[in-house]
Amino acid sequence: MVKAAGRAYIGGMVTRLYTHPIFLEHITPPGHPERPDRL
């Protein structure tokens, strides 16, 4: 249980991952966390 803003929260969180080959064309600088070799 986690308290946030005075309220108790019980449960999980949802994460969505969207993928598509076109996303690999997104150009990022070296060392950027969104670079293709990390995908």
C-alpha positions as CSV (number, residue, x, y, z in Angstrom):
1,M,0.0,0.0,0.0
2,V,1.3,3.5,-0.9
3,K,-0.1,6.7,0.4
4,A,-0.3,9.6,-2.1
5,A,-1.9,13.0,-1.4
6,G,-3.4,11.6,1.8
7,R,-5.1,8.7,0.1
8,A,-4.2,5.0,0.2
9,Y,-3.5,3.3,-3.1
10,I,-3.6,-0.4,-3.5
11,G,-3.0,-1.9,-6.9
12,G,-0.7,-1.9,-9.8
13,M,0.2,0.3,-12.7
14,V,-0.2,-0.3,-16.4
15,T,2.6,0.2,-18.9
16,R,2.0,0.2,-22.6
17,L,4.6,-0.4,-25.2
18,Y,3.9,0.7,-28.8
19,T,6.2,-0.7,-31.5
20,H,6.4,-0.3,-35.2
21,P,9.4,-0.6,-37.6
22,I,9.1,3.1,-38.5
23,F,10.1,4.0,-35.0
24,L,13.6,2.6,-35.7
25,E,14.0,5.5,-38.1
26,H,13.7,8.0,-35.3
27,I,17.2,9.7,-35.2
28,T,18.6,10.4,-31.8
29,P,22.1,11.6,-30.8
30,P,24.7,9.1,-29.5
31,G,24.1,8.0,-25.9
32,H,20.4,9.0,-26.0
33,P,18.2,6.4,-24.2
34,E,15.8,6.1,-27.2
35,R,18.5,5.0,-29.7
36,P,17.6,2.0,-31.9
37,D,20.3,-0.3,-30.6
38,R,18.5,-0.2,-27.2
39,L,15.2,-1.2,-28.7
